Amino acid sequence: MAERLNPWENALKQLDKAAKAMNLNPGYHQILATPKRVLEIQLPIKMDDGTIKVFTGWRVQHNDARGPCKGGIRYHPNTDLDEVKALAMWMTWKTAVVDIPYGGAKGGIRVDPHKLSPGELERLSRRYIYAISPIVGINKDIPAPDVYTNPQIMAWMMDTYSALVGYNEPGVITGKPLEVGGSEGREEATARGLQYVTEEAVRVLGIDPTRATAAVQGYGNAGYFSAKFMKELGMKVVAVSDSKGAIYNPDGLDPEAVLEHKKKTGSVKNFPGAQNLNPDPIKANQELLELDVDVLIPAAIENVITKENADNIEAKLVVEAANGPTTPEADDILHERGIIVVPDILANAGGVTVSYFEWIQARTREWWTVDTVRNKLRAIMSKSFRDVYNIRNEMNVDMRTAALILAIKRVVRALEIRGIWP
Ligand code: NAD
C-alpha cells in the first residue's frame, strides 16, 4: 500500500486537524502531542522447555490531567511503541468524550500469545504487571484488557499486584472475572455502548434499523457482541470476518451460531449456509468492508479503511468498534462522500465506561446489577453522542474532529485550572 500506516502519525494528524479547527493554544497542543510518560520494559520468561525468552513491553501514560490514567494492555506480535502511544492518546480523548474522571494510557507486549502455553502466558502476564508496578495503581493508572488479553490475564495481574503491595487490590485493574471483583456487563460493554450510539446515529440519519443490514469485521469480544446487538436492534448482520476469512449471507447470519462455529473450528470461515468471501483472508476482509450494507462495523485492527478503499465503502454509517480503523486521509474521503463515521473514541467508549463502573464498585465493595450497569451506560453513551453530534453541526466538521474538539477542550480546561507546575 502506498500510504504509510503508522497509528501514532495518524493520531497526531487527527490532533492537528482538531487543534486547527478549534484554534488551540500552541503550548497546550505541544503538551498533548507528546505522552507524559513512556516505560519500555524487558520481560525475561522461563519457557516450558527450560530456555529463556526475552519479550519487550511498554506502558505509555499520555495524560492524567482529568484523573488517573486508564487503558488496556495488548498482546500482539506486531505491536510497537508507536502503536501503544497512539492507543494511549486515544484513551485520553475517549475518557474525556464520555466525561469520566480518567486520563489515558495503554500497554502492550510484542508477543503472539497463541504460541505460548497457559503457564508461559501466566508467567509473562505476572512479569509484565510486576515490571510496570511502580507506575500503576488504583489512583495512578488502571490497566484493562485489549486485543488478545482477557479476564483471566487481568486476574493474574491483580493477584501479582496485590501480592506486591500486601493487600487485596481489585481496583488496580478492570476487566476481571466476576468472582474476583469484576463488574456485571463488562464483557459486553464495548458493544453495548456501541449499540446505544448506533441507535442515536440511525435515528439522526433516518435509517430504520429493522430494514438495515450490517457487516462486522473481526469476531472477538468487540465484533461478536456488536453483531449480536445489531441483530437485537433488528438489523440483518449479513457478513462477519476474522483473521482467517469472511462469510456472507444476504438473509442474515445468526451471531450465536457463528460464535459456536468459531469456537469449534477456530474461525468464522466455512459457516454452514453462508458463502465464504475471497479464499485469501486479507482480500476477504477487504471485500467485507466494501459490501453494500447500511452499517459497517470495523471491530478488528487499525488502518483498514484507507485512501485506497474509502471511495468503495458503500455503507451510510461506519461505527468504529476497533481503535484507529480509519486513516485521516480516508476520514476526509468518507466525510466528502457524506458517510457518517462514529469515531472509535466515542463508539467503543462503552468498554472504558464500564471499566470505570468496575473501579467504583471495587473501591466501594458494593456490586451493581447488570440493569444498573446498562442504564448508567446508556445515559452516558447517548448524551456523549448528542454532545459530539451537536459540535459536528455547529462547527461543520466531521464526527471525529467534533469528538476530538470536545475531548481536547475538557483536557485543556483541566490543565489550565491545575496550572503548569513546577
Ligand atoms: P479480540 O482479541 O477479542 O478479537 C480480535 C478479533 O479480530 C479476532 O476475531 C481476530 O481474528 C480478528 N482479527 C485479527 N486480525 C485481523 C485481521 N487482520 N483482519 C480481520 N480480523 C482480524 O479483540 P477485541 O477486544 O474484540 O478488540 C478488537 C478491536 O476493538 C481492537 O481495535 C480493540 O482495541 C478495540 N476495542 C476493544 C475493546 C474491548 O473491550 N474488547 C474496547 C475498546 C476497543
Residues whose N, C-alpha, C, O or C-beta is under 5 A from the ligand:
A	BS01	NAD	D146 V147 Y148 T190 G218 Y219 G220 N221 A222 G223 S241 D242 S243 N285 A299 A300 I301 A321 A322 N323 N348 G351
